[in-house]
Structure formats: structure tokens, C-alpha cells
Amino acid sequence: MFFDTHVPSATRLDSGLPVLLLRTDRNVFHHGTLGVIRSLGRAGVPVHAILEGRGSPAARSRYLRRAHPWAPPATRPFALLSQLRMISERIGGPALLVPMDDAGAIFMAEYADALAPRFAFPRQDADVPRRVADKSRLLEACAQYGVRCPRSLMPASDREVDEAVRELGLPLIAKWARPWLLRSGLRSTTIVRSLGEAHRLFAAGRGRSPATAGPLILQRRVPPGGGDWFFHGYFDESLDCLFGATGRKHLAYPPQAGHTVAGEWVAEPELERLAVRIVRLLGCRGPVDLDFRRDAADGEFHLLDFNPRLGAQFRLFTDADGLDLVRALHLDQSGRRVPDVRPVPGRTLLVENHYLRHPAARPPHGTLRERSRGMLRPFRDADEFAWYAGDDLPPFLAMGGQSVLRAARRLRTR
């Protein structure tokens, strides 16, 4: 197995502290999971993960010590605790528990005392991850602390939907407050281009119990001219930022309302200062992933989302010594010093499967050869790929196979 052999001694990890990745959201294409497996596995850390099964591309990684069966959902916390206790016994000792989605981060904060004897993790005030991940509560916190975010309304009736659309204008952004509770078929964030679309989304959440993904939030769409930005950071128990970096999202899928497809490490000190201030105000410890959009009209950054856990594109921010966000987490939780970050501005990351579905991958003009060259250029230029790695090919091949199967199912459905 390949290990990083030229890692400075200051960033070497403790191989005696294994890691368990906590997944609660079924998604075989979650490339952040694979990123953690590779980053820590290459550093000699035993990595365990709760995965969907052998069909998960991440399960094919040479750096995964063991895949564990899918666990009960976080909405059944005592069953999940029982499953985690059994996994801990299989691991054979204390492990660093790393949540890969919002539901897992919320669960860990709220059941920290029950987890603590078997797992290491950054301790939180119990309500903080739920407060920042719930978009309706995040809006309340922004209002409380004077954090700039887009004008948002939460309609409670069809009449209020009409009023919100008139006030906010079209197109606008629709979000579900608690996306980790979304039922299949609904997107967490949607660009709404007509009044009818707004009413259809509102109707989709009507009449459901309070323990659902609602309320629906209608939000002013900040024009995209200023760009989409994000901040990744790691905050210790004193809320000191031990690792922080800012990046720009050049492509997203779905466009302007989805996950990063192509991102770049771009130093933006103003945004970093703003993000650190927000995290400290809201009191969130451990890894965080914040999304912003800059309003070109006044240059101001608007907070869009706050994720109290690793962002899937965290490997973009791999510094000159190989330090990244999950390695910073492991160093801190194993009692080692986290060295200063040595930034690599201009470093890029590409998520291959999302890029091939993005409109930018299908240039409309030119000969077939010219269009093919345009489509393949990002693959030549990217510094980091979400799936492809020369020392770990099976996950990339498995992702390709899963993508073909999913496309075939969609064609049959149509």
C-alpha cells in the first residue's frame, strides 16, 4: 500500500488512532467520503467507514481498512448508538468519529456523552450543529448577529407564496430548511423561474408532520456576477481557527444551485475574516463548510449555507505539505499540534461525474473534435480529481460503472 513518504514530521499522523466515517445519507457518489479515506489512509491511519455496500465506489479503495454495514438513520438515535458500539468493538479500541453529513453531525452533538467513551471527536454545545444546519434557524441567527444573507421569506399559505414572489422577484431560490429530512425526488435547493413552480414546491411540503424538511424558504437570488465562494475551516475547543481557506466555485451542478463541480483555491482575506467571525459567533467547533455568494453591485458577501462538518470538496485545500482539513482534525484530536497552513492558491479540483452532466461539458459550437477538446480541457488542467487517482483506480472505475447503470435506468424510466 502507498503511504506519503515525504510528509514533514510536523504533519505526520498518529496511526494508533483509527477513524470511523459516519454516513447517514445514502449516496454512492459521495466523493468526500473517498477523499477522507485516501487522505488519512495514505498517511497510514486505519480508516473504517459505514457504506451502502459493495456497490459503493469508496468501498473499493485500497486505503479503506474495512467497510461496515449501513447503520440505522439518525432519526432512530438509540439504534444508531447500538450499531456504533458494535462497530467500535470490531475496530478494537477508541476511534476518531467523523460525520460526513449534517444529520450525523447533529446526532454526534446531541448524543456526545453516550459516544464519548468509545470515540474521539470535537465536542460541541449540543444545539449548535442543528442551529446552523437548519436553514430557517440559521436565518434567525444571521438576523440576531447582523450577518448579511439574502432576503428570505417562509410562506405559510398560497397567498403568502404569491406575496413572496412579488416581493423577491423571479428567478428566486427555494430551499428546504432541513434538507437531511428530504424525501426522495426533492432537491434541497432549486432555482424557481415561475409562480407556478413556487406553488408546486410549497404544495410538496404541505400537510406533512413537523419532523420533515420544511418549512420552505423562498430567497432573493443574488445575481451570480460576483461569483460563488466557500470557506473551509477547522476550529478547536477554544474556537481558534487552526486551518482555514477560501475558494471559488467555478461550476456547480445543478448550475447555480448545487454542489461544486469545479473549484479553485483563491485567497480572499476579507471572506476568511468574515467566515471566522461567523463561526465564532455561532460557536461551531470542528470542521465547517460555509457557502457564500458575492453581490457584484456592492461587493458584499452573503452567507448562503453553513454545514457543521467536512465539505465534500475539502481535498481542494491541500497545502504544500499535504495538510488538509481532515488531517488537521486528526492531528488536533490525537493531541498533536496543527502546523500553519502553507497555501497553494490556484490549486483546482474537478468532480468528474458531475462535470460530464454539466451544460459546460457540452459546448454548443464548433466541430465535434473542437467540442471534444473543449470538454476535455478541465481534465487536463485539474490538480485534484474527486474520483481519479493513479495509486487508487478501482473507485474511479466503479464510479464510472455506477454512472452508466444510473443513466440506463433513467433512459428506461423515460
C-alpha positions as CSV (number, residue, x, y, z in Angstrom):
1,M,0.0,0.0,0.0
2,F,1.2,3.5,-0.8
3,F,1.9,5.9,2.0
4,D,3.1,9.6,1.9
5,T,6.8,9.2,2.4
6,H,7.8,12.8,2.2
7,V,5.4,14.2,4.8
8,P,7.1,16.7,7.1
9,S,7.3,15.4,10.7
10,A,5.1,18.1,11.9
11,T,2.2,16.8,9.8
12,R,2.7,13.1,10.5
13,L,-0.4,11.5,11.9
14,D,-0.8,9.0,14.8
15,S,-1.5,5.6,13.2
16,G,-2.7,4.4,16.6
17,L,-5.9,6.5,16.3
18,P,-8.2,4.8,13.7
19,V,-11.0,6.6,12.1
20,L,-14.7,5.7,11.5
21,L,-16.6,7.7,8.9
22,L,-20.3,8.2,9.9
23,R,-22.6,8.2,6.9
24,T,-26.4,8.6,7.3
25,D,-27.4,9.8,3.8
26,R,-27.4,7.1,1.1
27,N,-25.3,8.4,-1.8
28,V,-22.9,6.1,-3.5
29,F,-21.5,9.1,-5.4
30,H,-20.4,11.0,-2.2
31,H,-16.8,11.8,-3.2
32,G,-16.0,13.4,0.1
33,T,-16.1,10.0,1.7
34,L,-13.5,8.8,-0.7
35,G,-11.4,11.9,-0.1
36,V,-11.2,11.2,3.6
37,I,-10.3,7.5,3.0
38,R,-7.5,8.4,0.7
39,S,-6.1,11.4,2.7
40,L,-5.9,9.5,6.0
41,G,-5.2,6.1,4.5
42,R,-2.2,7.5,2.6
43,A,-0.9,8.8,5.9
44,G,-1.0,5.4,7.5
45,V,-4.2,5.8,9.5
46,P,-6.6,2.8,9.6
47,V,-9.9,4.1,8.1
48,H,-13.2,2.4,8.6
49,A,-16.5,3.7,7.0
50,I,-20.2,3.0,7.1
51,L,-21.0,2.4,3.5
52,E,-24.0,1.4,1.4
53,G,-22.4,-1.9,0.5
54,R,-20.1,-3.3,-2.2
55,G,-21.8,-1.1,-4.8
56,S,-20.3,2.0,-3.2
57,P,-17.2,3.1,-5.2
58,A,-15.5,4.2,-1.9
59,A,-15.6,0.5,-0.7
60,R,-13.1,-0.3,-3.5
61,S,-10.4,1.9,-2.2
62,R,-7.1,0.3,-1.3
63,Y,-6.9,2.7,1.6
64,L,-10.1,1.6,3.3
65,R,-9.4,-0.8,6.2
66,R,-12.9,-2.0,6.5
67,A,-16.4,-1.1,5.3
68,H,-19.2,-1.6,7.8
69,P,-22.9,-2.3,7.2
70,W,-25.3,0.6,6.7
71,A,-26.5,1.9,10.0
72,P,-30.0,2.9,11.3
73,P,-30.9,6.6,10.5
74,A,-30.1,9.4,12.9
75,T,-33.9,9.7,13.4
76,R,-33.5,6.4,15.4
77,P,-30.7,7.6,17.7
78,F,-30.6,4.7,20.1
79,A,-30.5,2.1,17.3
80,L,-27.7,4.1,15.7
81,L,-25.8,4.2,19.1
82,S,-26.1,0.5,19.4
83,Q,-24.7,0.0,15.9
84,L,-21.8,2.3,16.6
85,R,-21.0,0.4,19.8
86,M,-20.8,-2.8,17.8
87,I,-18.6,-1.2,15.2
88,S,-16.3,0.1,17.9
89,E,-15.9,-3.4,19.3
90,R,-14.9,-4.6,15.8
91,I,-12.3,-1.8,15.5
92,G,-10.9,-2.9,18.8
93,G,-10.4,0.4,20.6
94,P,-11.2,4.2,20.6
95,A,-11.6,5.8,17.2
96,L,-12.0,9.3,15.7
97,L,-15.6,9.6,14.6
98,V,-16.1,11.8,11.6
99,P,-19.6,12.8,10.4
100,M,-19.9,13.1,6.6
101,D,-23.4,14.7,6.5
102,D,-25.4,17.2,8.6
103,A,-27.6,14.6,10.2
104,G,-24.5,12.8,11.5
105,A,-23.0,16.0,12.9
106,I,-26.3,16.8,14.7
107,F,-26.6,13.3,16.1
108,M,-23.0,13.4,17.4
109,A,-23.5,16.7,19.2
110,E,-26.8,15.7,20.8
111,Y,-25.6,12.3,21.9
112,A,-22.0,13.2,22.7
113,D,-22.0,11.8,26.2
114,A,-23.1,8.4,25.0
115,L,-20.5,8.3,22.3
116,A,-17.5,9.7,24.3
117,P,-16.3,6.5,26.0
118,R,-15.7,4.9,22.6
119,F,-15.0,7.7,20.2
120,A,-12.9,10.9,19.9
121,F,-14.4,14.0,18.2
122,P,-14.6,17.8,18.7
123,R,-17.1,18.5,21.5
124,Q,-19.9,20.9,20.7
125,D,-22.6,22.8,22.5
126,A,-25.4,20.2,21.8
127,D,-27.7,22.6,19.9
128,V,-25.1,24.3,17.6
129,P,-25.0,21.9,14.6
130,R,-28.8,21.7,14.4
131,R,-29.0,25.5,14.7
132,V,-26.6,26.2,11.8
133,A,-27.7,23.3,9.5
134,D,-31.4,24.2,9.8
135,K,-31.7,27.0,7.3
136,S,-34.6,28.6,9.0
137,R,-32.8,28.7,12.3
138,L,-29.6,29.9,10.5
139,L,-31.6,32.9,9.2
140,E,-32.7,33.7,12.7
141,A,-29.1,33.6,13.9
142,C,-28.0,35.8,11.0
143,A,-30.6,38.4,12.0
144,Q,-29.5,38.2,15.6
145,Y,-25.8,38.8,14.9
146,G,-26.1,41.1,11.9
147,V,-24.7,38.6,9.4
148,R,-25.5,39.5,5.8
149,C,-27.7,36.9,3.9
150,P,-30.2,37.2,1.1
151,R,-33.7,38.4,1.8
152,S,-35.8,35.4,2.7
153,L,-39.4,34.6,3.4
154,M,-41.2,31.5,4.7
155,P,-44.7,31.5,3.3
156,A,-47.5,29.7,5.3
157,S,-50.2,29.9,2.7
158,D,-50.8,30.1,-1.1
159,R,-51.5,33.8,-0.7
160,E,-48.1,34.3,1.1
161,V,-46.4,32.4,-1.8
162,D,-47.9,35.0,-4.2
163,E,-46.7,37.9,-2.0
164,A,-43.2,36.4,-1.6
165,V,-42.7,36.0,-5.3
166,R,-43.9,39.6,-5.9
167,E,-41.6,40.9,-3.2
168,L,-38.5,38.9,-4.1
169,G,-38.8,38.8,-7.8
170,L,-38.1,36.0,-10.3
171,P,-36.0,34.0,-10.6
172,L,-35.6,33.2,-6.9
173,I,-34.1,30.5,-4.8
174,A,-36.3,27.9,-2.9
175,K,-34.7,25.9,-0.1
176,W,-36.0,23.3,2.4
177,A,-35.0,24.2,5.9
178,R,-33.9,20.7,6.9
179,P,-32.6,19.1,3.8
180,W,-31.3,16.0,5.6
181,L,-35.0,15.0,6.1
182,L,-36.0,15.4,2.4
183,R,-37.9,12.6,0.9
184,S,-36.8,11.1,-2.5
185,G,-37.4,13.2,-5.5
186,L,-37.0,16.7,-4.0
187,R,-33.9,18.8,-4.3
188,S,-32.6,20.7,-1.3
189,T,-32.2,23.9,-3.3
190,T,-34.0,24.9,-6.5
191,I,-34.0,27.9,-8.8
192,V,-37.6,29.0,-9.2
193,R,-38.4,30.7,-12.5
194,S,-42.2,31.0,-12.3
195,L,-45.0,31.5,-9.8
196,G,-46.3,28.0,-10.7
197,E,-43.0,26.4,-9.7
198,A,-43.1,28.2,-6.4
199,H,-46.6,26.9,-5.7
200,R,-45.7,23.3,-6.7
201,L,-42.8,23.3,-4.3
202,F,-45.0,24.8,-1.5
203,A,-47.6,22.1,-2.1
204,A,-45.0,19.4,-1.9
205,G,-44.4,20.2,1.7
206,R,-48.0,20.9,2.8
207,G,-49.8,18.8,5.3
208,R,-46.7,16.9,6.4
209,S,-45.7,16.4,10.1
210,P,-43.3,18.9,11.8
211,A,-40.5,16.4,11.6
212,T,-40.0,16.9,7.9
213,A,-37.7,19.0,5.7
214,G,-39.9,22.1,5.9
215,P,-40.6,25.0,6.1
216,L,-40.0,26.0,2.5
217,I,-37.8,29.1,2.3
218,L,-38.1,31.5,-0.6
219,Q,-35.0,33.6,-1.0
220,R,-33.9,36.5,-3.2
221,R,-31.5,35.3,-5.8
222,V,-28.3,37.3,-5.6
223,P,-27.1,37.9,-9.2
224,P,-24.3,35.4,-9.9
225,G,-21.9,38.0,-11.4
226,G,-19.8,38.3,-8.1
227,G,-19.3,34.5,-8.0
228,D,-20.0,31.7,-5.6
229,W,-17.5,31.2,-2.8
230,F,-16.8,28.9,0.0
231,F,-14.8,28.7,3.2
232,H,-13.5,25.5,4.8
233,G,-12.1,25.6,8.3
234,Y,-11.2,23.7,11.5
235,F,-11.9,25.2,14.9
236,D,-10.6,23.9,18.1
237,E,-12.3,23.8,21.5
238,S,-11.4,27.5,22.1
239,L,-12.9,28.4,18.7
240,D,-9.4,29.2,17.3
241,C,-9.2,28.6,13.6
242,L,-6.4,26.1,13.1
243,F,-7.0,25.6,9.4
244,G,-8.8,28.0,7.1
245,A,-9.0,28.6,3.3
246,T,-11.3,30.2,0.8
247,G,-12.2,29.0,-2.7
248,R,-14.3,29.9,-5.7
249,K,-16.9,27.7,-7.2
250,H,-16.5,28.0,-11.0
251,L,-19.1,25.3,-11.8
252,A,-21.9,23.8,-9.8
253,Y,-24.4,21.0,-10.6
254,P,-27.2,21.8,-10.9
255,P,-25.9,25.2,-12.2
256,Q,-26.1,28.0,-9.6
257,A,-27.9,25.8,-7.1
258,G,-25.8,22.7,-6.5
259,H,-22.6,21.1,-5.4
260,T,-19.1,22.2,-6.5
261,V,-18.1,20.7,-9.9
262,A,-15.0,22.8,-10.5
263,G,-13.4,24.8,-7.7
264,E,-10.3,26.8,-7.2
265,W,-8.3,27.8,-4.1
266,V,-8.5,31.6,-4.2
267,A,-7.1,33.7,-1.3
268,E,-9.7,36.1,-0.2
269,P,-8.7,37.6,3.2
270,E,-11.9,39.6,3.6
271,L,-14.0,36.5,3.2
272,E,-11.8,34.5,5.5
273,R,-12.1,37.1,8.2
274,L,-15.9,37.2,7.7
275,A,-16.2,33.4,7.9
276,V,-14.1,33.1,11.0
277,R,-16.2,35.8,12.7
278,I,-19.5,33.9,11.7
279,V,-18.2,30.6,13.0
280,R,-17.1,32.1,16.3
281,L,-20.4,34.0,16.7
282,L,-22.4,30.8,16.2
283,G,-20.0,28.7,18.3
284,C,-19.3,25.8,16.0
285,R,-16.3,23.6,16.6
286,G,-14.6,21.1,14.4
287,P,-14.7,21.1,10.6
288,V,-17.0,23.6,8.9
289,D,-18.1,24.4,5.3
290,L,-19.7,27.7,4.6
291,D,-21.1,28.8,1.2
292,F,-21.3,32.5,0.1
293,R,-22.3,34.5,-2.9
294,R,-20.8,37.9,-3.6
295,D,-23.1,40.6,-4.8
296,A,-21.3,42.3,-7.7
297,A,-23.4,45.5,-7.1
298,D,-21.8,46.3,-3.7
299,G,-19.0,43.7,-3.3
300,E,-20.6,42.2,-0.2
301,F,-20.6,38.5,0.6
302,H,-23.9,36.9,1.5
303,L,-24.0,33.7,3.6
304,L,-26.0,31.0,1.9
305,D,-25.3,27.8,3.9
306,F,-23.5,26.6,6.9
307,N,-22.5,23.0,7.1
308,P,-21.2,21.8,10.5
309,R,-18.9,19.1,9.0
310,L,-16.4,18.5,6.3
311,G,-17.3,19.7,2.8
312,A,-17.1,17.1,0.1
313,Q,-14.6,19.2,-1.9
314,F,-12.2,19.6,1.1
315,R,-9.3,18.0,-0.8
316,L,-9.1,21.2,-2.9
317,F,-7.4,22.8,0.1
318,T,-4.4,20.5,0.4
319,D,-1.4,22.7,1.2
320,A,2.2,22.5,0.2
321,D,3.0,20.0,3.0
322,G,0.0,17.7,2.3
323,L,-2.0,19.2,5.2
324,D,-5.8,19.2,4.6
325,L,-8.9,19.7,6.8
326,V,-9.3,16.1,7.8
327,R,-5.6,15.7,8.6
328,A,-5.9,18.9,10.8
329,L,-8.8,17.3,12.6
330,H,-6.9,14.1,13.2
331,L,-3.8,15.9,14.4
332,D,-5.8,18.0,16.9
333,Q,-7.9,15.1,18.2
334,S,-4.8,13.0,18.7
335,G,-3.2,15.7,20.8
336,R,-0.7,16.9,18.2
337,R,0.0,20.4,17.0
338,V,-1.6,21.5,13.8
339,P,1.1,23.4,11.8
340,D,0.5,26.6,10.0
341,V,-1.1,26.2,6.6
342,R,1.1,26.7,3.6
343,P,-1.5,27.8,1.0
344,V,-1.4,26.8,-2.7
345,P,-3.5,29.5,-4.4
346,G,-4.7,28.4,-7.9
347,R,-5.0,24.8,-7.0
348,T,-8.1,23.3,-8.6
349,L,-10.4,20.3,-8.1
350,L,-12.8,18.7,-10.6
351,V,-15.7,16.3,-9.8
352,E,-15.7,14.2,-12.9
353,N,-19.1,12.6,-12.9
354,H,-20.9,15.9,-12.2
355,Y,-18.8,17.7,-14.8
356,L,-19.9,15.3,-17.6
357,R,-23.6,16.1,-16.7
358,H,-23.0,19.9,-16.6
359,P,-24.0,22.0,-19.6
360,A,-20.5,23.4,-19.7
361,A,-19.3,20.0,-20.7
362,R,-21.3,20.2,-24.0
363,P,-20.1,23.3,-25.9
364,P,-22.7,24.1,-28.5
365,H,-20.4,25.4,-31.3
366,G,-17.5,24.1,-33.3
367,T,-16.7,20.8,-34.9
368,L,-17.0,17.6,-32.9
369,R,-13.3,17.5,-32.5
370,E,-13.2,21.1,-31.2
371,R,-16.1,20.5,-28.8
372,S,-14.4,17.3,-27.5
373,R,-11.2,19.2,-26.9
374,G,-13.2,21.9,-25.0
375,M,-14.9,19.3,-22.9
376,L,-11.6,17.5,-22.0
377,R,-9.6,20.6,-21.2
378,P,-10.6,20.6,-17.5
379,F,-9.4,17.0,-17.2
380,R,-6.0,18.1,-18.4
381,D,-5.8,21.1,-16.2
382,A,-7.2,20.0,-12.8
383,D,-4.8,19.5,-9.9
384,E,-7.1,17.1,-8.0
385,F,-9.9,14.9,-9.1
386,A,-12.7,13.7,-6.9
387,W,-12.5,10.1,-8.2
388,Y,-9.4,9.5,-10.3
389,A,-6.1,8.7,-8.6
390,G,-3.3,6.9,-10.2
391,D,-2.5,5.0,-6.9
392,D,-6.2,4.0,-6.3
393,L,-8.0,3.3,-9.6
394,P,-10.8,0.9,-8.5
395,P,-13.1,3.6,-7.0
396,F,-12.9,5.6,-10.2
397,L,-13.7,2.6,-12.4
398,A,-16.6,1.7,-10.0
399,M,-17.9,5.2,-10.2
400,G,-18.0,5.0,-14.0
401,G,-19.8,1.7,-13.9
402,Q,-22.4,3.1,-11.4
403,S,-22.9,6.2,-13.5
404,V,-23.6,4.1,-16.6
405,L,-26.1,1.9,-14.7
406,R,-27.8,5.0,-13.4
407,A,-28.0,6.6,-16.8
408,A,-29.5,3.4,-18.2
409,R,-32.2,3.3,-15.5
410,R,-33.1,6.9,-16.3
411,L,-33.5,6.1,-20.0
412,R,-35.7,3.1,-19.2
413,T,-37.8,5.3,-16.9
414,R,-38.3,7.9,-19.7
